[in-house]
Amino acid sequence: MAKKELLSKISENLQKGLNIELVFGEIKEVKNRQILPVSTVAYGLGGGNSKQEEDDSAQGGGGGLTNRPLGIFEFDDVETRFKPVYSFKQILILLGMLLLFWSKILKSK
């Protein structure tokens, strides 16, 4: 496959797959409130080629996509709120920082 065709195919697939619905989910109605999920999306692409001799060449490429939930927007007749989603890793980091801070305070007394 020629480089131009490959880049064109990658571009087409990205246009089909990457859209606003990856960041903002579908609005759901729950107990007279509307809920809108929100996430963060990151993607990367890479590729390269090598030519060692006239007949010996290699090509390769790849990519990846991550989608991590951030929280939800909650709408009702009175207000709009954002409720964040915390991961287990974030909670462990926060607890570790609190324990470290607490131990420093106890040692200084």
Secondary structure, DSSP 8 states (H G I E B T S, - for coil): --HHHHHHHHHHHHHHH-SGGGTB---EEETTEEEEEEEEEEEEEEEEEEESSSS-EEEEEEEEEEEEEEEEEEE-SS-EEEEE---HHHHHHHHHHHHHHHHHHHHH-
